[in-house]
Structure formats: C-alpha cells, structure tokens
Amino acid sequence: MFQSAVYQKGDYIITTDPGKLDRDALYRLLASSYWANARPREVIDATLAHSLCFSAYHQDELIGFARVVTDTAVFAYLCDVIIDEAHRGHGLGKWLMESVLSHPDTRYVRHWCLRTQDAHGLYRQYGFSALDDPDRHMRRINPEAFNQFVAAKLSRKA
C-alpha cells in the first residue's frame, strides 16, 4: 500500500516498514500520552493497519512514532506523534517530522491537518498554522466508538 522508507542518523533509525514495528513497545509509548492513553489495543491495531506509520528506534528500542492517514495526494492527517521522554531534547521530533514530510507518499500532499494540545511550536516550524476559517470545518465525535469497536470485533470472533 505505502512505500517503505528508512532514515538513519547514528544509532537512530526511522522506518515505515510495518513488519519492524514493535507493537508492545508502541502500546506502552501511546499509553504514556494524554491523547491515546485510553485506546484499547484492538483500536490501535486497526489504526496501524490503515495508516502510514513512522517508527523511530534507538538501536532496537522504539523511542518515537508518528502516524499519517492519507490518500497521498490531496489530504493527510498527522497523528500520534510522540518521542519517549528519555529521548526528548535531541532534535528527534524535528527529524521525525522531516521524515514524515519528505516520505514519497506524503511529500506532495496538498492539505495537512493535525490536533495538538502542546506542540504548536514544533509544527509551526513545518508550515502548520491555526485554521484561518474554522467555521468551515466540522467534526463528529462518537464517545462510545472505542467500546463499540471492541464489542463488534469480539462478536465477529464468536
């Protein structure tokens, strides 16, 4: 579906190869975030299956992650961007963003969006800005979505 890419700097590597993703480490990393700490594993697995995922490693340890939902031409949604606390402050978030934006399946996307509570400064460096026409954007939230997803998955197995 997506092209595989590898980026390397010293002992650090970023890969988009889904076969190299350490899912257990990712579950732990996302559990430490404010936005994904309540996501069930089944939901995380589904998001991975339908996204372009960037996994950052220091040697063999997963220390960062980013996920892009995209059609590769018109629209991309950047989400789940995280660097492990022990590895922050070394420019890895910037390198992860550069890798995301230069990937062959994302570099020509016209419209990007994301949500953040506390990383506006990072994303502004890469051309992101607040919506200039927020009245044209809408959203729909299903507060029971995670529970419904897991229940549906369990009922299919039965």
N, C-alpha and C positions, 0 to 999 in steps of 0.2 A: 504494500500500500504506500508507505513512505520510504524515501531513500534513506539508507543507513549512512551515518557520518560519524567520524571520530575526530576529536580535537584534543591535543595534548600540550601540557606545559609542565615540564619537570616531572614530578611524581604524581601530577594530577591528570586526569583524563575525563573527558565528557564524551559520552556515546549515546547514539539514538537506537542502538541495537536492542530490541525488546528482549531478546534472549539473554542479555547480560544483566538485566535489571534484577537486583536483589530485593525481592518484594517484601520479605520480612523486615529488612532494614528500612525500606520505604514506609511501611506501615508505622514503624516506630518514629521515623522522622516526621511524618504527617501528624501523628498523634501529639507531637510537641508544638504544633501550630495552633493559632487561635481560630483558623477558618476550617480546618479539616479534622479536628480532634474528636469529633463525634461521628465521623464517617465510618460505617461498617466496612469490613474488608471486601465484602461482595460488591459494594458500591465502588470502592477504589479499583477493584479488578475490572469492573465494567468501564470505568473511565480510562483505564490504561489501554484497553482493547480498542478504543475508538479515538485515540489521541496520538500525536507525535510527542514522544517522551524523551527528555534530555536528562540523563543520569550522570552525575558528577562523582568521581571516585578519587580518593587519595589512597594510592596503592590499591588494595582490594576492598576498602571501606567506602560505602556510599555516604557522601558528605553533602550532597546537593541534588536538587531535582527541579525540573520545570516541565510543564505540560502545555501543549498547544492543540486546540481544537480548530481545525481549518479545512477549507476547501482548496487551499494552496494558490488561490488567485485573487479572490475578492475579499474574503473575511478570515480573520484569525482571532481567537480568544486565548489570551495568555493566562495561565492559572497555575496554582500550586507551586509557585516559585519559592524555594527555600534553600538556605545553606545552614548546615549544622552549626550550632552556636560556637562550638570549639574551633571552627574554621572560618568564622566571620572576621572581617577586618583585613583580609589579604587580597581583596580585589576579585574574589571568586564569583560574587554576584554579578559583577560587571562582565567578567569573562563568560559566565553562563548566558547573560543577555546578548552578548555579541555572538555567541554560538547560535542561539535561538534565531536571531535576526538575519544571520548570514547563511543559514541552512538552505540547501537547494529547494526545498519545498515551502519555504516561508519568505525568501528574500524579495519576492515580487508581489507579495500580498498588499493590496491597497488599503484596507481598513482593519486596524487592530483595536482591540479593546481589552481591558483588564479591570479588576477591582483590587483596591489595596486600602488598608487602614493606616499604614505607617511607612510605606516605602516610596512616597511620591518623588522624593529627590532622586532616587535611583532611576526611576522610569522616565523622569523628565530628561535625563541625560541621553535618552534614546528616542526622543521625539514625542513621547506621550504627553498629553495635556488633559486638563479638565474638559468636560463636554461644553462646547460653545452653544449647543442647542438642546439642553436637557429635556425640554418639553416635547421633543420629537422622539425621545427614547422611552420605551416602556419595558416593563418586566412582569413576569408572573412567577410567584413563589408558591410551591406546594409544600407546606410544613411537614406533611406526612410522607413525603416522597421516599426517604430512606427506608422507613418501615414498610411501605408498600412494595418497594423494590425487593427487599429481602424476603418478604412474605410470598411474593409472586415467584421468586426464584425457588424457594423451598417447595411451593406447591407443584412446580414443574418437575421436581425431582421425585415427588411421591407417586 
